[in-house]
Amino acid sequence: MRYTHGDIPRGFRIPFGAWPIPTVGAFLCVLLLINASMETGIRIGVCMGIGQIIYFSYGFWHSKTRLRKRGESINSTSEFLSTTEVIDMNEICANSELNLNNENTT
């Protein structure tokens, strides 16, 4: 809604603004991790690592910039390929004409 209807007034705001609540939440999470056992910390680290891999992989494969650049490179490659195909076809035709001329002379 923020993007499609940006001019509509919002009825609910986060108490104490946008900085204190997330900061306190992050601080409490760090306290929980400090007081957790080593085994739990390792499990959390592995889960966070897997989550980061999934997050950044998804972002990479669904990036609009990457897809646009990929489309441009495919278009330029197809133009290049079509040019080389024309050159190859011309060479094939020329070689077949030479072969026909050689067969007719012998």
Secondary structure as UniProt FT lines:
FT   TURN            2..4
FT   TURN            6..7
FT   TURN            15..16
FT   HELIX           20..35
FT   HELIX           38..61
FT   HELIX           64..105
//
